[in-house]
Amino acid sequence: MSGGADIRAYEGRSTTVTFEAGRCLHAAECVHGLPEVFDTARRPWIQPDGAAADRVAEVVRRCPSGALRYRLADGGTESPNRPTHITRNAIGQLTVRGELSVDTAEGTRAETRAILCACGRSGRQPYCDHSGPCGE
């Protein structure tokens, strides 16, 4: 990853949603799954109080890249899938879900979801950023 992680937090009464823009691959699972919370035409574009905490958490878990995460007011966070599951899609990206330890330029990160670069051309290694053939 170059330039460090740009992570923004959107706090609600029962849920805080964080968004790491550089990891977003625009799968749109969030905006299609819960438009009352995720609306790119509104500012702020994430409003966690727009739905029940369990629904927000469910939709955040659909984000394949891991750009979205959540933390509940009671301290609850996403539990990783077990066993860890890795798939390669038709364009070569590696989609990983589970208990992950990902080595980045900034250090090791604990993750539950990620789309990893398989072509070696991403500017955000090891994450895919759509800049090489595996993200086209």
A tleap script that builds the chain and sets N, CA, C and O, in Angstrom:
source leaprc.protein.ff14SB
mol = sequence {
  NMET SER GLY GLY ALA ASP ILE ARG ALA TYR
  GLU GLY ARG SER THR THR VAL THR PHE GLU
  ALA GLY ARG CYS LEU HIE ALA ALA GLU CYS
  VAL HIE GLY LEU PRO GLU VAL PHE ASP THR
  ALA ARG ARG PRO TRP ILE GLN PRO ASP GLY
  ALA ALA ALA ASP ARG VAL ALA GLU VAL VAL
  ARG ARG CYS PRO SER GLY ALA LEU ARG TYR
  ARG LEU ALA ASP GLY GLY THR GLU SER PRO
  ASN ARG PRO THR HIE ILE THR ARG ASN ALA
  ILE GLY GLN LEU THR VAL ARG GLY GLU LEU
  SER VAL ASP THR ALA GLU GLY THR ARG ALA
  GLU THR ARG ALA ILE LEU CYS ALA CYS GLY
  ARG SER GLY ARG GLN PRO TYR CYS ASP HIE
  SER GLY PRO CYS GLY CGLU
}
set mol.1.N position { 0.845 -1.180 0.000 }
set mol.1.CA position { 0.000 0.000 0.000 }
set mol.1.C position { 0.878 1.225 0.000 }
set mol.1.O position { 1.845 1.305 0.757 }
set mol.2.N position { 0.557 2.149 -0.817 }
set mol.2.CA position { 1.365 3.356 -0.860 }
set mol.2.C position { 0.625 4.495 -0.202 }
set mol.2.O position { -0.595 4.600 -0.320 }
set mol.3.N position { 1.347 5.339 0.484 }
set mol.3.CA position { 0.771 6.528 1.057 }
set mol.3.C position { -0.023 6.319 2.323 }
set mol.3.O position { -0.617 7.273 2.827 }
set mol.4.N position { -0.062 5.118 2.857 }
set mol.4.CA position { -0.792 4.880 4.093 }
set mol.4.C position { -2.277 4.718 3.853 }
set mol.4.O position { -2.793 5.027 2.780 }
set mol.5.N position { -2.945 4.230 4.870 }
set mol.5.CA position { -4.376 3.968 4.770 }
set mol.5.C position { -5.159 5.226 5.111 }
set mol.5.O position { -4.890 5.873 6.123 }
set mol.6.N position { -6.130 5.575 4.269 }
set mol.6.CA position { -7.044 6.684 4.517 }
set mol.6.C position { -8.358 6.064 4.978 }
set mol.6.O position { -9.173 5.641 4.159 }
set mol.7.N position { -8.557 6.013 6.288 }
set mol.7.CA position { -9.734 5.373 6.865 }
set mol.7.C position { -10.574 6.433 7.553 }
set mol.7.O position { -10.079 7.183 8.394 }
set mol.8.N position { -11.862 6.490 7.187 }
set mol.8.CA position { -12.795 7.424 7.809 }
set mol.8.C position { -13.813 6.646 8.619 }
set mol.8.O position { -14.256 5.572 8.213 }
set mol.9.N position { -14.179 7.193 9.764 }
set mol.9.CA position { -15.172 6.567 10.637 }
set mol.9.C position { -16.461 7.370 10.600 }
set mol.9.O position { -16.444 8.600 10.653 }
set mol.10.N position { -17.572 6.661 10.510 }
set mol.10.CA position { -18.907 7.246 10.517 }
set mol.10.C position { -19.624 6.678 11.732 }
set mol.10.O position { -20.006 5.508 11.747 }
set mol.11.N position { -19.805 7.512 12.747 }
set mol.11.CA position { -20.354 7.039 14.018 }
set mol.11.C position { -21.853 7.223 14.101 }
set mol.11.O position { -22.388 8.285 13.784 }
set mol.12.N position { -22.520 6.166 14.534 }
set mol.12.CA position { -23.940 6.203 14.812 }
set mol.12.C position { -24.155 5.853 16.276 }
set mol.12.O position { -23.194 5.607 17.006 }
set mol.13.N position { -25.393 5.832 16.701 }
set mol.13.CA position { -25.690 5.503 18.105 }
set mol.13.C position { -25.302 4.076 18.463 }
set mol.13.O position { -24.765 3.826 19.542 }
set mol.14.N position { -25.575 3.133 17.553 }
set mol.14.CA position { -25.324 1.731 17.881 }
set mol.14.C position { -24.247 1.076 17.020 }
set mol.14.O position { -23.812 -0.038 17.311 }
set mol.15.N position { -23.814 1.763 15.959 }
set mol.15.CA position { -22.825 1.189 15.041 }
set mol.15.C position { -21.894 2.277 14.527 }
set mol.15.O position { -22.333 3.382 14.208 }
set mol.16.N position { -20.604 1.958 14.450 }
set mol.16.CA position { -19.645 2.811 13.759 }
set mol.16.C position { -19.173 2.046 12.534 }
set mol.16.O position { -18.723 0.905 12.642 }
set mol.17.N position { -19.275 2.668 11.383 }
set mol.17.CA position { -18.818 2.066 10.134 }
set mol.17.C position { -17.561 2.797 9.712 }
set mol.17.O position { -17.536 4.028 9.691 }
set mol.18.N position { -16.512 2.052 9.375 }
set mol.18.CA position { -15.296 2.661 8.853 }
set mol.18.C position { -15.176 2.319 7.374 }
set mol.18.O position { -15.608 1.258 6.921 }
set mol.19.N position { -14.574 3.255 6.632 }
set mol.19.CA position { -14.417 3.108 5.191 }
set mol.19.C position { -12.994 3.461 4.806 }
set mol.19.O position { -12.503 4.545 5.121 }
set mol.20.N position { -12.336 2.533 4.119 }
set mol.20.CA position { -10.982 2.737 3.612 }
set mol.20.C position { -11.080 2.889 2.100 }
set mol.20.O position { -11.116 1.899 1.370 }
set mol.21.N position { -11.122 4.124 1.639 }
set mol.21.CA position { -11.401 4.437 0.240 }
set mol.21.C position { -10.459 3.731 -0.732 }
set mol.21.O position { -10.902 3.268 -1.783 }
set mol.22.N position { -9.191 3.641 -0.410 }
set mol.22.CA position { -8.222 3.040 -1.319 }
set mol.22.C position { -8.429 1.566 -1.572 }
set mol.22.O position { -7.890 1.024 -2.537 }
set mol.23.N position { -9.205 0.900 -0.720 }
set mol.23.CA position { -9.476 -0.530 -0.913 }
set mol.23.C position { -10.807 -0.779 -1.606 }
set mol.23.O position { -11.095 -1.912 -1.995 }
set mol.24.N position { -11.618 0.248 -1.767 }
set mol.24.CA position { -12.938 0.084 -2.369 }
set mol.24.C position { -12.793 -0.245 -3.850 }
set mol.24.O position { -12.120 0.477 -4.585 }
set mol.25.N position { -13.417 -1.326 -4.288 }
set mol.25.CA position { -13.394 -1.733 -5.695 }
set mol.25.C position { -14.765 -1.540 -6.345 }
set mol.25.O position { -15.011 -2.046 -7.440 }
set mol.26.N position { -15.643 -0.819 -5.679 }
set mol.26.CA position { -16.941 -0.413 -6.216 }
set mol.26.C position { -17.832 -1.582 -6.615 }
set mol.26.O position { -18.473 -1.562 -7.665 }
set mol.27.N position { -17.862 -2.594 -5.764 }
set mol.27.CA position { -18.774 -3.725 -5.976 }
set mol.27.C position { -20.219 -3.299 -5.730 }
set mol.27.O position { -21.148 -3.944 -6.216 }
set mol.28.N position { -20.410 -2.215 -4.975 }
set mol.28.CA position { -21.724 -1.611 -4.698 }
set mol.28.C position { -22.635 -2.483 -3.855 }
set mol.28.O position { -23.847 -2.268 -3.846 }
set mol.29.N position { -22.091 -3.457 -3.150 }
set mol.29.CA position { -22.904 -4.274 -2.251 }
set mol.29.C position { -23.568 -3.410 -1.186 }
set mol.29.O position { -24.692 -3.694 -0.770 }
set mol.30.N position { -22.892 -2.373 -0.749 }
set mol.30.CA position { -23.418 -1.505 0.304 }
set mol.30.C position { -24.584 -0.666 -0.200 }
set mol.30.O position { -25.654 -0.667 0.409 }
set mol.31.N position { -24.390 0.054 -1.313 }
set mol.31.CA position { -25.435 0.950 -1.802 }
set mol.31.C position { -26.654 0.184 -2.315 }
set mol.31.O position { -27.775 0.687 -2.235 }
set mol.32.N position { -26.452 -1.006 -2.834 }
set mol.32.CA position { -27.586 -1.815 -3.281 }
set mol.32.C position { -28.252 -2.512 -2.094 }
set mol.32.O position { -29.469 -2.692 -2.081 }
set mol.33.N position { -27.465 -2.896 -1.113 }
set mol.33.CA position { -27.993 -3.651 0.018 }
set mol.33.C position { -28.716 -2.825 1.055 }
set mol.33.O position { -29.633 -3.327 1.706 }
set mol.34.N position { -28.328 -1.553 1.233 }
set mol.34.CA position { -28.919 -0.725 2.285 }
set mol.34.C position { -28.793 0.749 1.897 }
set mol.34.O position { -28.030 1.490 2.517 }
set mol.35.N position { -29.540 1.176 0.872 }
set mol.35.CA position { -29.404 2.549 0.382 }
set mol.35.C position { -29.774 3.607 1.419 }
set mol.35.O position { -29.349 4.756 1.290 }
set mol.36.N position { -30.544 3.258 2.434 }
set mol.36.CA position { -30.876 4.227 3.470 }
set mol.36.C position { -29.687 4.534 4.378 }
set mol.36.O position { -29.709 5.523 5.111 }
set mol.37.N position { -28.658 3.702 4.336 }
set mol.37.CA position { -27.430 3.926 5.105 }
set mol.37.C position { -26.293 4.367 4.188 }
set mol.37.O position { -25.528 5.266 4.539 }
set mol.38.N position { -26.176 3.743 3.017 }
set mol.38.CA position { -25.078 3.996 2.076 }
set mol.38.C position { -25.636 4.683 0.837 }
set mol.38.O position { -26.301 4.046 0.020 }
set mol.39.N position { -25.371 5.974 0.693 }
set mol.39.CA position { -25.895 6.751 -0.426 }
set mol.39.C position { -24.810 7.724 -0.875 }
set mol.39.O position { -24.551 8.719 -0.198 }
set mol.40.N position { -24.171 7.442 -2.017 }
set mol.40.CA position { -23.049 8.256 -2.485 }
set mol.40.C position { -23.460 9.656 -2.910 }
set mol.40.O position { -22.594 10.512 -3.091 }
set mol.41.N position { -24.754 9.919 -3.076 }
set mol.41.CA position { -25.217 11.259 -3.445 }
set mol.41.C position { -25.430 12.144 -2.220 }
set mol.41.O position { -25.698 13.336 -2.370 }
set mol.42.N position { -25.320 11.603 -1.038 }
set mol.42.CA position { -25.577 12.329 0.210 }
set mol.42.C position { -24.255 12.554 0.949 }
set mol.42.O position { -23.307 11.794 0.754 }
set mol.43.N position { -24.179 13.570 1.779 }
set mol.43.CA position { -23.019 13.813 2.639 }
set mol.43.C position { -23.469 13.939 4.079 }
set mol.43.O position { -24.355 14.747 4.360 }
set mol.44.N position { -22.910 13.191 4.991 }
set mol.44.CA position { -21.955 12.110 4.707 }
set mol.44.C position { -22.662 10.950 4.009 }
set mol.44.O position { -23.860 10.730 4.189 }
set mol.45.N position { -21.903 10.226 3.222 }
set mol.45.CA position { -22.507 9.175 2.402 }
set mol.45.C position { -22.861 7.930 3.199 }
set mol.45.O position { -23.656 7.108 2.744 }
set mol.46.N position { -22.277 7.782 4.388 }
set mol.46.CA position { -22.628 6.667 5.276 }
set mol.46.C position { -23.314 7.244 6.503 }
set mol.46.O position { -22.757 8.101 7.189 }
set mol.47.N position { -24.547 6.765 6.783 }
set mol.47.CA position { -25.307 7.195 7.953 }
set mol.47.C position { -25.760 5.945 8.703 }
set mol.47.O position { -26.846 5.424 8.447 }
set mol.48.N position { -24.925 5.463 9.636 }
set mol.48.CA position { -25.184 4.193 10.312 }
set mol.48.C position { -26.524 4.119 11.037 }
set mol.48.O position { -27.053 3.024 11.230 }
set mol.49.N position { -27.084 5.251 11.440 }
set mol.49.CA position { -28.362 5.223 12.142 }
set mol.49.C position { -29.545 5.060 11.194 }
set mol.49.O position { -30.689 5.079 11.648 }
set mol.50.N position { -29.312 4.903 9.904 }
set mol.50.CA position { -30.393 4.743 8.939 }
set mol.50.C position { -31.044 3.376 8.952 }
set mol.50.O position { -32.058 3.173 8.285 }
set mol.51.N position { -30.481 2.427 9.702 }
set mol.51.CA position { -31.041 1.072 9.795 }
set mol.51.C position { -30.577 0.445 11.105 }
set mol.51.O position { -29.678 0.961 11.770 }
set mol.52.N position { -31.190 -0.652 11.459 }
set mol.52.CA position { -30.817 -1.386 12.679 }
set mol.52.C position { -29.372 -1.883 12.567 }
set mol.52.O position { -28.897 -2.214 11.481 }
set mol.53.N position { -28.696 -1.928 13.698 }
set mol.53.CA position { -27.284 -2.318 13.742 }
set mol.53.C position { -27.027 -3.675 13.101 }
set mol.53.O position { -26.022 -3.842 12.411 }
set mol.54.N position { -27.907 -4.644 13.310 }
set mol.54.CA position { -27.683 -5.968 12.737 }
set mol.54.C position { -27.777 -5.946 11.213 }
set mol.54.O position { -27.062 -6.692 10.543 }
set mol.55.N position { -28.642 -5.108 10.658 }
set mol.55.CA position { -28.736 -4.970 9.200 }
set mol.55.C position { -27.501 -4.274 8.635 }
set mol.55.O position { -26.975 -4.673 7.596 }
set mol.56.N position { -27.039 -3.224 9.334 }
set mol.56.CA position { -25.826 -2.527 8.890 }
set mol.56.C position { -24.658 -3.511 8.871 }
set mol.56.O position { -23.908 -3.566 7.896 }
set mol.57.N position { -24.504 -4.283 9.938 }
set mol.57.CA position { -23.411 -5.258 10.020 }
set mol.57.C position { -23.514 -6.294 8.903 }
set mol.57.O position { -22.508 -6.659 8.294 }
set mol.58.N position { -24.723 -6.764 8.639 }
set mol.58.CA position { -24.932 -7.763 7.577 }
set mol.58.C position { -24.490 -7.228 6.218 }
set mol.58.O position { -23.824 -7.936 5.462 }
set mol.59.N position { -24.849 -5.999 5.904 }
set mol.59.CA position { -24.498 -5.422 4.604 }
set mol.59.C position { -23.001 -5.102 4.533 }
set mol.59.O position { -22.383 -5.294 3.486 }
set mol.60.N position { -22.421 -4.626 5.610 }
set mol.60.CA position { -20.975 -4.359 5.623 }
set mol.60.C position { -20.204 -5.648 5.356 }
set mol.60.O position { -19.200 -5.629 4.643 }
set mol.61.N position { -20.656 -6.761 5.914 }
set mol.61.CA position { -19.972 -8.045 5.690 }
set mol.61.C position { -20.023 -8.489 4.228 }
set mol.61.O position { -19.232 -9.340 3.822 }
set mol.62.N position { -20.931 -7.933 3.435 }
set mol.62.CA position { -21.004 -8.268 2.005 }
set mol.62.C position { -19.892 -7.598 1.205 }
set mol.62.O position { -19.596 -8.034 0.092 }
set mol.63.N position { -19.275 -6.560 1.736 }
set mol.63.CA position { -18.219 -5.835 1.030 }
set mol.63.C position { -17.047 -6.785 0.793 }
set mol.63.O position { -16.369 -7.167 1.747 }
set mol.64.N position { -16.795 -7.172 -0.457 }
set mol.64.CA position { -15.764 -8.181 -0.702 }
set mol.64.C position { -14.341 -7.704 -0.440 }
set mol.64.O position { -13.477 -8.506 -0.087 }
set mol.65.N position { -14.088 -6.413 -0.608 }
set mol.65.CA position { -12.720 -5.910 -0.488 }
set mol.65.C position { -12.282 -5.668 0.946 }
set mol.65.O position { -11.086 -5.578 1.221 }
set mol.66.N position { -13.240 -5.562 1.868 }
set mol.66.CA position { -12.902 -5.215 3.243 }
set mol.66.C position { -12.753 -3.715 3.444 }
set mol.66.O position { -12.304 -3.278 4.503 }
set mol.67.N position { -13.125 -2.913 2.438 }
set mol.67.CA position { -13.045 -1.455 2.566 }
set mol.67.C position { -13.985 -0.956 3.656 }
set mol.67.O position { -13.704 0.051 4.306 }
set mol.68.N position { -15.098 -1.653 3.859 }
set mol.68.CA position { -16.040 -1.317 4.926 }
set mol.68.C position { -15.864 -2.279 6.090 }
set mol.68.O position { -15.680 -3.482 5.903 }
set mol.69.N position { -15.924 -1.726 7.288 }
set mol.69.CA position { -15.905 -2.517 8.522 }
set mol.69.C position { -16.896 -1.894 9.483 }
set mol.69.O position { -17.346 -0.767 9.275 }
set mol.70.N position { -17.233 -2.614 10.520 }
set mol.70.CA position { -18.143 -2.064 11.523 }
set mol.70.C position { -17.686 -2.422 12.930 }
set mol.70.O position { -16.946 -3.381 13.149 }
set mol.71.N position { -18.152 -1.619 13.864 }
set mol.71.CA position { -17.956 -1.882 15.299 }
set mol.71.C position { -19.269 -1.507 15.977 }
set mol.71.O position { -19.764 -0.394 15.804 }
set mol.72.N position { -19.820 -2.418 16.731 }
set mol.72.CA position { -21.065 -2.157 17.447 }
set mol.72.C position { -20.778 -1.405 18.733 }
set mol.72.O position { -19.674 -1.482 19.270 }
set mol.73.N position { -21.775 -0.674 19.228 }
set mol.73.CA position { -21.609 0.111 20.455 }
set mol.73.C position { -21.223 -0.773 21.641 }
set mol.73.O position { -20.538 -0.320 22.558 }
set mol.74.N position { -21.663 -2.037 21.622 }
set mol.74.CA position { -21.318 -2.953 22.723 }
set mol.74.C position { -19.925 -3.552 22.556 }
set mol.74.O position { -19.513 -4.402 23.346 }
set mol.75.N position { -19.195 -3.106 21.520 }
set mol.75.CA position { -17.829 -3.584 21.287 }
set mol.75.C position { -17.736 -4.723 20.295 }
set mol.75.O position { -16.631 -5.140 19.946 }
set mol.76.N position { -18.861 -5.238 19.830 }
set mol.76.CA position { -18.857 -6.351 18.890 }
set mol.76.C position { -18.306 -5.949 17.530 }
set mol.76.O position { -18.535 -4.836 17.057 }
set mol.77.N position { -17.582 -6.863 16.913 }
set mol.77.CA position { -17.041 -6.655 15.571 }
set mol.77.C position { -17.268 -7.925 14.759 }
set mol.77.O position { -17.815 -8.909 15.257 }
set mol.78.N position { -16.848 -7.887 13.532 }
set mol.78.CA position { -17.028 -9.029 12.639 }
set mol.78.C position { -16.173 -10.215 13.068 }
set mol.78.O position { -14.989 -10.067 13.371 }
set mol.79.N position { -16.786 -11.383 13.089 }
set mol.79.CA position { -16.051 -12.622 13.352 }
set mol.79.C position { -15.593 -13.190 12.016 }
set mol.79.O position { -16.362 -13.217 11.055 }
set mol.80.N position { -14.351 -13.641 11.950 }
set mol.80.CA position { -13.861 -14.183 10.676 }
set mol.80.C position { -14.495 -15.531 10.346 }
set mol.80.O position { -14.849 -16.300 11.240 }
set mol.81.N position { -14.632 -15.807 9.042 }
set mol.81.CA position { -15.087 -17.121 8.606 }
set mol.81.C position { -14.032 -18.151 8.979 }
set mol.81.O position { -12.835 -17.864 8.958 }
set mol.82.N position { -14.473 -19.325 9.314 }
set mol.82.CA position { -13.555 -20.439 9.578 }
set mol.82.C position { -14.105 -21.661 8.883 }
set mol.82.O position { -15.280 -21.978 9.067 }
set mol.83.N position { -13.330 -22.348 8.109 }
set mol.83.CA position { -11.937 -22.052 7.792 }
set mol.83.C position { -11.843 -20.885 6.806 }
set mol.83.O position { -12.834 -20.490 6.193 }
set mol.84.N position { -10.654 -20.356 6.671 }
set mol.84.CA position { -10.404 -19.296 5.698 }
set mol.84.C position { -10.652 -19.852 4.298 }
set mol.84.O position { -10.287 -20.988 3.994 }
set mol.85.N position { -11.276 -19.037 3.456 }
set mol.85.CA position { -11.647 -19.468 2.109 }
set mol.85.C position { -11.028 -18.503 1.085 }
set mol.85.O position { -11.162 -17.286 1.216 }
set mol.86.N position { -10.360 -19.045 0.079 }
set mol.86.CA position { -9.732 -18.248 -0.970 }
set mol.86.C position { -10.270 -18.707 -2.316 }
set mol.86.O position { -10.277 -19.899 -2.621 }
set mol.87.N position { -10.725 -17.739 -3.124 }
set mol.87.CA position { -11.168 -18.056 -4.481 }
set mol.87.C position { -10.507 -17.100 -5.459 }
set mol.87.O position { -10.183 -15.966 -5.106 }
set mol.88.N position { -10.308 -17.558 -6.682 }
set mol.88.CA position { -9.790 -16.718 -7.757 }
set mol.88.C position { -10.952 -16.510 -8.716 }
set mol.88.O position { -11.562 -17.468 -9.190 }
set mol.89.N position { -11.252 -15.238 -8.995 }
set mol.89.CA position { -12.359 -14.966 -9.911 }
set mol.89.C position { -11.873 -15.029 -11.359 }
set mol.89.O position { -10.700 -15.294 -11.620 }
set mol.90.N position { -12.783 -14.784 -12.288 }
set mol.90.CA position { -12.484 -14.930 -13.722 }
set mol.90.C position { -11.374 -14.001 -14.208 }
set mol.90.O position { -10.706 -14.316 -15.193 }
set mol.91.N position { -11.159 -12.854 -13.536 }
set mol.91.CA position { -10.106 -11.938 -13.974 }
set mol.91.C position { -8.820 -12.098 -13.165 }
set mol.91.O position { -7.853 -11.369 -13.382 }
set mol.92.N position { -8.811 -13.057 -12.230 }
set mol.92.CA position { -7.582 -13.389 -11.523 }
set mol.92.C position { -7.446 -12.857 -10.120 }
set mol.92.O position { -6.514 -13.242 -9.414 }
set mol.93.N position { -8.339 -11.985 -9.685 }
set mol.93.CA position { -8.248 -11.466 -8.319 }
set mol.93.C position { -8.471 -12.598 -7.319 }
set mol.93.O position { -9.224 -13.537 -7.576 }
set mol.94.N position { -7.805 -12.488 -6.183 }
set mol.94.CA position { -7.988 -13.453 -5.111 }
set mol.94.C position { -8.906 -12.856 -4.053 }
set mol.94.O position { -8.569 -11.852 -3.426 }
set mol.95.N position { -10.061 -13.472 -3.856 }
set mol.95.CA position { -10.995 -13.046 -2.829 }
set mol.95.C position { -10.765 -13.945 -1.627 }
set mol.95.O position { -10.851 -15.170 -1.721 }
set mol.96.N position { -10.466 -13.310 -0.480 }
set mol.96.CA position { -10.107 -14.054 0.715 }
set mol.96.C position { -11.056 -13.658 1.841 }
set mol.96.O position { -11.279 -12.472 2.084 }
set mol.97.N position { -11.613 -14.656 2.527 }
set mol.97.CA position { -12.483 -14.428 3.685 }
set mol.97.C position { -12.057 -15.388 4.777 }
set mol.97.O position { -11.904 -16.587 4.544 }
set mol.98.N position { -11.870 -14.849 5.968 }
set mol.98.CA position { -11.490 -15.690 7.090 }
set mol.98.C position { -10.631 -14.934 8.073 }
set mol.98.O position { -10.662 -13.705 8.131 }
set mol.99.N position { -9.867 -15.674 8.842 }
set mol.99.CA position { -8.967 -15.073 9.820 }
set mol.99.C position { -7.644 -14.810 9.120 }
set mol.99.O position { -6.861 -15.730 8.885 }
set mol.100.N position { -7.399 -13.535 8.786 }
set mol.100.CA position { -6.271 -13.186 7.942 }
set mol.100.C position { -5.259 -12.320 8.682 }
set mol.100.O position { -5.615 -11.504 9.533 }
set mol.101.N position { -4.016 -12.514 8.344 }
set mol.101.CA position { -2.923 -11.654 8.766 }
set mol.101.C position { -2.230 -11.229 7.488 }
set mol.101.O position { -1.549 -12.030 6.847 }
set mol.102.N position { -2.404 -9.944 7.109 }
set mol.102.CA position { -1.935 -9.456 5.814 }
set mol.102.C position { -0.745 -8.532 6.026 }
set mol.102.O position { -0.841 -7.543 6.753 }
set mol.103.N position { 0.376 -8.855 5.391 }
set mol.103.CA position { 1.573 -8.026 5.467 }
set mol.103.C position { 1.467 -6.896 4.450 }
set mol.103.O position { 1.301 -7.147 3.256 }
set mol.104.N position { 1.562 -5.647 4.918 }
set mol.104.CA position { 1.490 -4.470 4.059 }
set mol.104.C position { 2.729 -3.620 4.296 }
set mol.104.O position { 3.531 -3.924 5.180 }
set mol.105.N position { 2.892 -2.560 3.516 }
set mol.105.CA position { 4.022 -1.649 3.694 }
set mol.105.C position { 3.992 -0.976 5.061 }
set mol.105.O position { 5.037 -0.601 5.592 }
set mol.106.N position { 2.800 -0.823 5.632 }
set mol.106.CA position { 2.655 -0.186 6.947 }
set mol.106.C position { 2.761 -1.179 8.096 }
set mol.106.O position { 2.760 -0.775 9.259 }
set mol.107.N position { 2.852 -2.461 7.794 }
set mol.107.CA position { 2.924 -3.484 8.829 }
set mol.107.C position { 1.839 -4.528 8.627 }
set mol.107.O position { 1.102 -4.494 7.641 }
set mol.108.N position { 1.753 -5.434 9.552 }
set mol.108.CA position { 0.791 -6.522 9.476 }
set mol.108.C position { -0.578 -6.053 9.954 }
set mol.108.O position { -0.691 -5.390 10.985 }
set mol.109.N position { -1.611 -6.400 9.201 }
set mol.109.CA position { -2.991 -6.019 9.524 }
set mol.109.C position { -3.834 -7.266 9.725 }
set mol.109.O position { -3.731 -8.221 8.955 }
set mol.110.N position { -4.664 -7.260 10.753 }
set mol.110.CA position { -5.652 -8.319 10.956 }
set mol.110.C position { -6.857 -7.984 10.091 }
set mol.110.O position { -7.367 -6.865 10.145 }
set mol.111.N position { -7.308 -8.928 9.307 }
set mol.111.CA position { -8.414 -8.727 8.365 }
set mol.111.C position { -9.386 -9.893 8.459 }
set mol.111.O position { -9.046 -10.959 8.972 }
set mol.112.N position { -10.601 -9.681 7.958 }
set mol.112.CA position { -11.566 -10.759 7.806 }
set mol.112.C position { -11.974 -10.941 6.347 }
set mol.112.O position { -12.490 -11.993 5.969 }
set mol.113.N position { -11.738 -9.893 5.512 }
set mol.113.CA position { -12.092 -9.922 4.086 }
set mol.113.C position { -11.075 -9.106 3.322 }
set mol.113.O position { -10.626 -8.058 3.786 }
set mol.114.N position { -10.714 -9.592 2.147 }
set mol.114.CA position { -9.802 -8.814 1.295 }
set mol.114.C position { -9.863 -9.336 -0.133 }
set mol.114.O position { -10.148 -10.509 -0.373 }
set mol.115.N position { -9.589 -8.444 -1.067 }
set mol.115.CA position { -9.352 -8.848 -2.455 }
set mol.115.C position { -7.888 -8.527 -2.717 }
set mol.115.O position { -7.469 -7.369 -2.690 }
set mol.116.N position { -7.126 -9.576 -2.970 }
set mol.116.CA position { -5.682 -9.438 -3.128 }
set mol.116.C position { -5.290 -9.448 -4.596 }
set mol.116.O position { -5.911 -10.119 -5.421 }
set mol.117.N position { -4.245 -8.688 -4.900 }
set mol.117.CA position { -3.715 -8.601 -6.260 }
set mol.117.C position { -3.017 -9.909 -6.604 }
set mol.117.O position { -2.210 -10.421 -5.828 }
set mol.118.N position { -3.339 -10.441 -7.773 }
set mol.118.CA position { -2.693 -11.669 -8.225 }
set mol.118.C position { -1.704 -11.413 -9.363 }
set mol.118.O position { -0.942 -12.305 -9.737 }
set mol.119.N position { -1.715 -10.186 -9.916 }
set mol.119.CA position { -0.843 -9.902 -11.058 }
set mol.119.C position { 0.438 -9.178 -10.655 }
set mol.119.O position { 1.387 -9.116 -11.437 }
set mol.120.N position { 0.473 -8.626 -9.435 }
set mol.120.CA position { 1.665 -7.937 -8.967 }
set mol.120.C position { 1.781 -6.483 -9.400 }
set mol.120.O position { 2.816 -5.863 -9.157 }
set mol.121.N position { 0.761 -5.918 -10.032 }
set mol.121.CA position { 0.845 -4.553 -10.553 }
set mol.121.C position { 0.074 -3.521 -9.737 }
set mol.121.O position { 0.078 -2.340 -10.084 }
set mol.122.N position { -0.573 -3.932 -8.684 }
set mol.122.CA position { -1.343 -2.993 -7.863 }
set mol.122.C position { -0.411 -2.015 -7.157 }
set mol.122.O position { 0.666 -2.388 -6.694 }
set mol.123.N position { -0.835 -0.781 -7.083 }
set mol.123.CA position { -0.090 0.222 -6.334 }
set mol.123.C position { -0.388 0.155 -4.844 }
set mol.123.O position { 0.211 0.893 -4.062 }
set mol.124.N position { -1.299 -0.714 -4.443 }
set mol.124.CA position { -1.683 -0.865 -3.032 }
set mol.124.C position { -1.407 -2.283 -2.556 }
set mol.124.O position { -2.184 -2.835 -1.777 }
set mol.125.N position { -0.323 -2.873 -3.007 }
set mol.125.CA position { 0.032 -4.243 -2.630 }
set mol.125.C position { -0.109 -4.452 -1.126 }
set mol.125.O position { 0.274 -3.578 -0.349 }
set mol.126.N position { -0.637 -5.561 -0.711 }
set mol.126.CA position { -1.035 -6.724 -1.498 }
set mol.126.C position { -2.481 -6.663 -2.000 }
set mol.126.O position { -2.963 -7.608 -2.625 }
set mol.127.N position { -3.172 -5.547 -1.726 }
set mol.127.CA position { -4.569 -5.406 -2.128 }
set mol.127.C position { -4.679 -5.048 -3.602 }
set mol.127.O position { -3.821 -4.344 -4.134 }
set mol.128.N position { -5.726 -5.523 -4.265 }
set mol.128.CA position { -5.987 -5.178 -5.656 }
set mol.128.C position { -6.524 -3.753 -5.720 }
set mol.128.O position { -7.343 -3.361 -4.890 }
set mol.129.N position { -6.066 -2.972 -6.706 }
set mol.129.CA position { -6.585 -1.626 -6.903 }
set mol.129.C position { -7.086 -1.414 -8.334 }
set mol.129.O position { -7.303 -0.277 -8.753 }
set mol.130.N position { -7.270 -2.501 -9.081 }
set mol.130.CA position { -7.770 -2.470 -10.469 }
set mol.130.C position { -6.778 -1.858 -11.452 }
set mol.130.O position { -7.176 -1.508 -12.563 }
set mol.131.N position { -5.498 -1.711 -11.091 }
set mol.131.CA position { -4.549 -1.077 -12.008 }
set mol.131.C position { -3.840 -2.062 -12.922 }
set mol.131.O position { -3.191 -1.646 -13.881 }
set mol.132.N position { -3.946 -3.349 -12.651 }
set mol.132.CA position { -3.286 -4.338 -13.494 }
set mol.132.C position { -4.290 -5.260 -14.157 }
set mol.132.O position { -5.497 -5.059 -14.017 }
set mol.133.N position { -3.815 -6.268 -14.877 }
set mol.133.CA position { -4.715 -7.151 -15.601 }
set mol.133.C position { -5.658 -7.950 -14.699 }
set mol.133.O position { -6.723 -8.367 -15.154 }
set mol.134.N position { -5.296 -8.174 -13.437 }
set mol.134.CA position { -6.220 -8.921 -12.574 }
set mol.134.C position { -7.347 -8.044 -12.063 }
set mol.134.O position { -8.263 -8.551 -11.416 }
set mol.135.N position { -7.314 -6.753 -12.328 }
set mol.135.CA position { -8.385 -5.881 -11.884 }
set mol.135.C position { -9.143 -5.233 -13.009 }
set mol.135.O position { -10.047 -4.433 -12.769 }
set mol.136.N position { -8.792 -5.562 -14.235 }
set mol.136.CA position { -9.456 -4.925 -15.380 }
set mol.136.C position { -10.831 -5.479 -15.598 }
set mol.136.O position { -11.529 -5.055 -16.519 }
savepdb mol mol.pdb
quit
